[in-house]
Amino acid sequence: MASTWAGTSSIAGSTESLRMILLTVSLTGVQLVWGVEMAYCAPYLLSLGLTKSLMSLIWNVGPISGMICQPIVGVLADRNTSRWGRRRPILVIGSLCVGAALLTLGWTREIVGLFIPAGDTASTITILMTVLMIYIIDFAINAVQACCRALIVDTLPISQQQQGSAWASRMIAVGNIMGYFAGMVNLRGFFGDALGDTQFKQLMVVSAVMLLVCVGITCAAVKERVLLSRKDTGSGVRHTFKVIWHALFHLPRNIWAICIVLFWAWVGWFPFQVYSTTFVGEVLKRYDTSQQSSTGSSHDKLGEIARVGSTALVLFSCVSLVASVALPWVVESPPSDELHHKKIPSKGFFARCLRRIGPYKPDLTSVWVWGHIFFAGLMFLTLFAASVSFATSLVALSGVAWALMTWAPFSIVGEEIQRLSGDRPRLHGRAASSAGRYEPVAVAEEGEEGEEEDMVEMSARRVSIDLEASSSNALTNELSGVYLGILNIFACLPQMVGSFISFVVFSILEPGKSPEFSEDTEPVEAHKEGVNAIAVCLGIGGVCTLIAAHYTVKFKSDR
């Protein structure tokens, strides 16, 4: 007997655009939290006295929570029989956990100080409590993110899934820019000390409030169907991981090739995602004497450093957004990637230019190769960065490569899935159907990032979602989700590798504390003549990206 339901899904709003915004605005809050965490938590941990080598190990929480939390929460939500729906209760609970952890993170020193007098013990407990809050934030925000994505799938009909994904991408881009912009501006200039006496505290409050507001809007605007009873078909947590484990060792050749490319690309991108803010801040404090005169006397060093780094990330997000809009006009995307196909206007100078370059459009795979090479070149140049403006330019220009990173792998895999469903019925026992239906959801995830993360965070949870498709489409949909879930694994595992590489580099080059981030107001003299360990990590990332470029070329020639 099939599952039984009560009611119908609906979204408030007088126009289609408004309904899409209300459905996806929760992802704005999610991405804002990710952006703030990426921009501020690394400098904050260093300001507490944590060494860079130990800090690098902490960032394993992102990929671990992405691989574990999203699939499990997805399966649990699929079975939820709450009268408020399957997703919204978890959205609310997860958001409250994130908000509480953010506020605790902002006032960790004060909370510890209530129970333990100042000293080495208090400092150690403060660091441990900070790390615990980061872990809670990462696991809880992954649960919220999984339900935000599932709500889009559950609520919209198949014909509107691509449109929903496009709106999700826009909301994620808005969240990215808002998060980095909030870190860039001097919040104390707006709020005084009402939200805290440091930039970091105020940013934690703003992030918590914005997440709760965005999630609250979506929960109020969306009405879910209520699951009354569900037949246990074996599609639980164990079944989910069993299917993925089996598929992992029986991947089609071309999808396996993309997984290898993605692995090396993410090893290269990991140091950039985590340390770009810290890198720009260190350039400010170590090398750029012209800027130090205006910031050296600040009583909020963490705020000053993170604002400079956030400015670079704001520019990075803007460049990435512009590139993601512009590239589909001049790059030939796969036929299955309907979301990125652009119809040439009928008139005007722009239309004439597009028609003229039409026959010479490079294919997406070739452009992705050059994207790898371009990013590697920028990472090598970080070794020579001695001014904030140059370091900021390197971070901002990386947005072009990131736009390709969040488009190419999912678009190419979507094409391969359609080929398999159409050309390989004897292997999978199905006809071509809605494989592309998963692809836009993956595209929506890319724009994030950031996620943390973001961006390739599609989980194996897709296996167990009730797609309400006909029985002839069910197997194709499930395998599409499995393949994209495996892509998520190949985006998470290399982040652990990147974290270990960073640990080794920091242990050798900068084993001690980072004086640039200390609360001391004395001028910083340490490390000025030595090599920048973060730049070395970024350079190693560039080498790994060149390996990704090699495997991308190999994939293109073997297809």
N, C-alpha and C positions, 0 to 999 in steps of 0.2 A: 504494500500500500504506500502511495506517495505521501509526501509531507502535506499537512493541512494548514491553511492560512486564514487570517481574518483581515478584512479591510483591503485597501489599495494604497499604493505609494503615490504621493503627490508632493508638489513643491509650491509654496506660496509665491505670489508675484504676478503682476499684470502683463508683463512681456516675457518673451523667451530669454532675452539677454539678462533681465533681472533675475529670473529663475535660475539661470546658470550661475550667476554671481552668488546668489544665496546658497546654492548647493556646494560651491567650491571655495567659498571665502574661508572656511575652516583651515584649508591648506595654507592660506596666507599667514595665519597665526603659527602653524606648525613650522613653516619655513623661517619665519622671523626668529623663533626660538633657536632653530639650527644655526642660523646666521650669527646670532649673538653668541652662542656657545663657541662657534669656530673662531670668532673674532676676539673674544675676550678671555675665555677660560685658560688658554695656554699662558698668556701674560700674567693672569691672576695667580695661577699655580706657581709660576716662577717668582712672583712677588712674595709669596708665602715662604720662599726659601727652598722649594723643591728643585732638585737638579734636573737638567734637561734629559739626562739618560732615563731617570725614573719617570719623568713626565711622558716620555715617548711611549712607555709601556701602558700608561693609563688609557691612551687613545685606542687601545684594542677593544674598548667597550662598545664603540660604534659598530664595527662589523659584527662583533659577537651578538649584540642586541638585535641587529638587523636580521641575522640568520636564524636566531632562536625565537625572538619575541614575536615578530610579525607572523610567521606561520602558525604558531601556537595560539596567539590571540585571534587570528583569523578563523581557525577551526572552532575555538570556543564561542566566538561571536556567531558563527554559522548555526550553532545549536542553541542560542539564547532564546528563551521563550518569554522574555519580559513583555509586559503590555505596552511599553514605550518603544518597542522595536528591538532588532538585533544589534544595531550598531550604536545608537545614540547613548544608551546607558554607559557603554565602555568609553565613548567619547568624553562624556562628562566626568566620569571617575578618573580616567587617565589625565585629563586636563587639570583637574584639581590636584592630582599628585604632582604634576609638573610645576604648577603654580606654587605649591607649598615648598617643593625642593628648590625652586629658583629663589624664593624669599629667604629660605634658610642659607642658601649659598651666599647670598649677599651679606648676611649678618653672621657668618660663621665665627669670626673672631669674637664678636660680642657675646654670642651664645656660649662659646667655650669659656670666655672670661667670667661668666656668671658662676661657674662651678670650679674653675681651676685658675690659680693665680698665674700671672705672666711668668714665662720662663720656657725652658726647652720642652718640658712636658706639654705645656699649653700649645706651643708651636706644632709639636708632633700631632696632638689631638686635632688641632685645627686643620692640618693637612689631610689627616685621615677622614675627618668629617666632610671636607670639601670634595675629596675623591668619591666618597659615598654618595653625596648629593649629585655629582656628575653622572654616576652610574644610574641612580634613580631617574634622573632626567632623561637619559638616553633610552632606558627601557620603557618608561612611560610614554615618551613622545613617539617611539616606534609603534606602540599600541594604538595611540591616537591616529597616527598616520595611516596605519593599516585599515582602520575603520573609516577614515575619510575616503580612501580609495574605494573600499568596498561599498560605501554608500552611493558613490557615483554609479558603480556597476549595477547595484540593486535597484536604483530609482529610475534610471533612464532606460528607455527601450533601445533595442539594438541599433535602430536607425539614428539615434542621437549619441551613441557612445563616442564617436570621434569628436563631435562637437563638445561633449562634456570634457574629454581629454584636453582639447585645445584650451578651454576655459580654465581647467586645472593648471595647465602650464602657465597661463597668464597670471593667475593668482599666486602661483609659486614664485614667479619672477618678481611680482610686486612685494611679496614677503621677503625675498632676498634683499631687494633694494631698501625696503623699510628697515630691516634688521641692521644692515651695514650703515645706513644713514643715521639711525638712532645712535649707533656707536660713534659716528663721526662728529655729531654736533655736541656742543657743551650743554648737557641737560641741566646742570646746576645753574646755568644762566637763565633757563626757563622756569625751573621749579624752586630755585633756592636750595634750602636744606630740607624742604618739606618731605621729600621722598628718600632722604638719606644724605649723608655728608660727603659721599664720593660718587664719581661717575658710575662706577661699577654697581653700587647699590641701587641707584636710580634706574639703571638699565635693567636690572633684575625685576624691579617693580613694573616698569613699562612692559617688559616682555610677558610677565605673568598676566597682567591685565589685558593686553592685546590678545593673547591666546584664549583666555576665557571669553572675551567679547566675540572673537571670530567664531569659536566653536559654539557659543551660545546662539549666535545668529543662525548658523546652519541648523542646529538642533530645533530651534523655534520654527524655522521656515519649512523644514522637511518632515513629512509624515511617512512613516514606514509601515509596510505590512507587518502584521504580528504573526509569528510562527506559533501555532497551537500545538502541533506535534510533528515529530520528524522520525521517519523510519530510519533505523540505524543500518546504513548500507555499507558500513565498514570504512567510510571515508573520514575517519578521525585523524588524530595526530599521527598514530602509527602508520596508517595507510598513506598519509601524505608523504612522510619521509621514506616509506618503502618504495613508492612510485618514483620519487626523485632519485633515490639511490640506484634503482634499476636503470632509469633513463640515463644517469650519469655515465654508466659504463656501456651504453648502447646508443651513444649520440651519433647522428648522421655526420659524415665527414666535414661538411662545410660549417655546420654549427659548432663542431668541436674546434675548427680552425678559428672561428670568431671568439670562442671562449679563451683560446690561447692568446689572441691579440688583446682581448680585454684584460686578461690577467696582467700582462706586462705593462699595459697602458695604466692600469690602476696602481701598480707598484710605483710608477713614475708620478702619478698625480697625487698620491697620498701625502708626501711632504708638503706640497703646495697647499693642499686643502687645509692642513692643520697648522702650518707654521708661517704662512704668508704674512699674517698680521705681525707676528713676532719678528719676522725677518725685516720688515720695513721699520719697525720700532727700534731694532738693534742698529740698523744703519743710521738712524737718527741719533742715537746715543753714543755710538762708537766713532763714526766717521764724519758725519755732516756737521762741521763746526759752525757753519752759517745758520743752521737751524737751532743748534744747542743754546745759543744766546737767548733765544726767546722761550725755551722750554726748560732749561737747566735748573731754574729756581722754583719750579712748580712743586707744590706740596702734594700733588696727586700725579705721581709719575706714571702709574698704571693708566690713569685716564688719558694723559698726554700721549703715551705710546700707542694705546689702543685706538685713539682717535685718528692718529696718523695712519695706522694700519687699516682702519675701517674706511678711510678715504680711498685708499688703494682698492679695497674690495668693492666699494660703491662703483668706482670706474670700471672694475672688472665685470661687475654685473651688467652695467650699461652697455659695455662693448659686447658682451655675450648676447644680450638681448637684441642688439642691432644686428649682430652677425647671424643670429638664428632666424631673423626676419629676412635678411638680405640674401643669405646663401642659397635658399631654395629657388631663387629667381635665376641664379647663374650656374647651379649644379644640377645635373640630371639625377633625380632620385629614382629609386626602383618603382616599377609600375604599381606594386602593391601598397606603396606608401602614399595613400591618397591625401593624408593630412598635410604633407609637404609639397604636393603638386600645386603649382601656381598657374592660373589661367592668364595668358598674355592679354593685356588690354587691347582694345580694337584700334585706338587712336593715340596720337601723341608721340613726343620725342622718346619717352621711356619705352613705349611699345615698339618703335622702330629699332631702338638699340637691342632690345631683347630678341627680336626676330633676326637681327643680324648676327648675334652671337649664338643663336639657337643651335646651328649645326656644329658648333665648336664647344658646346657645353661638356665639361669633364664629368665622368661618372662619379658617384659618391665615394666609392672605394678609393679611387685615385686621389681625390681631394683629402680624404681621411689620412692617407699616407703623408701628404704634405703638411697636414695638421699636426701629426706626430713630430715631424722634423722641425716644424716651426716652434712648437712648444719646447722641444729639446734644446734648440738654439737659445731660446729665452732663458732656460734654466742654467745653461752654461754661463750666460752673461751675468747671472747673479753673483758669481764668484768675483766679479770686478765692480760690483755696485758700491759706490762710496758716497752717494748723495741720495736724499729722500726722493727727489724728482725722478732720478734714473730708476731706483728700485720700484717706485710707484708705476712708472711706465712699463716695466717688465711684467708686473702683476696685472695691469690693465690689459695689455696686449694679449695675455694668455686667454682672455675671454673669447678670442676667435677660435682657438683650439678647443676650448671647452664647449662651445656651441656645436662643433663637430662631434665631440666625445658624447654629447647627450643626444645626438641625432643618429649618427651612422650605425652603431652596433645594433640598435633595435630595429632600425629600418631594414638593414641587411638581413637580420635574422627573421624578420617578418616575411621578407621575400622568400627565404629558404623554407619557412614553414608552409607557405602557400605552394611552393614547388613540391614539397613532400606530400602534401594532402592531395595534390592533383596528379602527380606523376608516380607515386609509390604506394598505390592502394594495397599491394600484396604485403607490404611491411606493416602498414597501420590499419588496414581494413576499413578505409573511409574514403569518401569523395571530398573534393575541394569544397570548403565551406567558409566558416567564419574565423579562420586563423587570424586574419587581420584585426579581428575585434579586440584581441588582447594588445595588439601593438600600440594603439593610441594611448592605452593606459600606461604602457611602459614609457611612451614619449612624455606623458605628463610627469612621470617620476623624474625624468632626466632633468628637467628644468630646475629642479630643486637644487639640489645639492647639495647639493650640497653637500639634502641630506643629507651631508652626512650624510651627503650622505646622502647627495644626494642623489644621489641622483639615480641611480641604478639600484634601487632598493626594492624591485619587484620580488615578491616572495612566493614560496611554494604554496602559499595559502590559496592561490588561484585554482588549485586542483579541486578544492572542496566547495567553491562558491556555486550556488544554485543559479545557473545562467538562464534558466527558463527557455532554453533553446529546444528545438525538436530533437528527438532521439538520434536522428541521422547526423546531427552536428555535435553531439556530446563528446565523442572521443577526440575529434579534432580540437575542440575547445580545451579539453583537459590537457592534451599533449602540448598545445600552445602555451598554456600556463606552466607546464612542467619545464619546457625549454627556457622560458623567461625566468622561471625560478632558479634554474641552473645558472643562467647569466648572472643572477644576483649573487650566487655563491662565488662565481669567478670575479665578482666585484668586491666581495667581502674578504676572501682569503688573502688576496694580495695586499690589502691594507694591513693585515697582521704581519706580512713579510716586510712591508715598508716600515712598520713600527719597530720591528727587530733591527732592521738596518739602521734606523735613526738611533736606536739604543746603543749600538756598537760605535757609531760615529761620535755621539756625544760622550760616551764613556772614554774614548781615546782623546778627543780634541778639547772637550770642555767638561771634565768630570765634576767640577765644583759647582757652587751656586752662581747665579747670574747677577752681578752687581748692578747691571743696568736697570733691573726691575725691583731693586731693594727700596725700602721706604726711606732710606737715607737721603738727605738733601745735599750731601757732599758730592762734588764732581766725580764722575766715574773715570778711572784711568785704566782699569783692567781690560785685557783682551784687545786693546786698540791696535796692536801691532800683529796679532795673531790672525790665523785664518778663521773666517766665520763658519762655525760648524753647521749652521742651518743652510748656508749657501752650499756647503759640501753635500748635504743631504739632497738639496734641490738638484745639484749637478748629477748625483747618482741617479736621481729620478729621471733626468734627461737621458742618461745612458739607457735606462730601462725602456723609455719611450722610443728610442731608436730601435731597440729590439722589437718593440711592438710594430714599428714601421716595417721592419724586415718581414715579420710574419704576415702583415697586411698585404705586402707585395706578393708574398708566396701564395696567400689565399686567392688573390686576384688572378694570378697566373694558373692556378690549379682548378679554377672553377670550370 
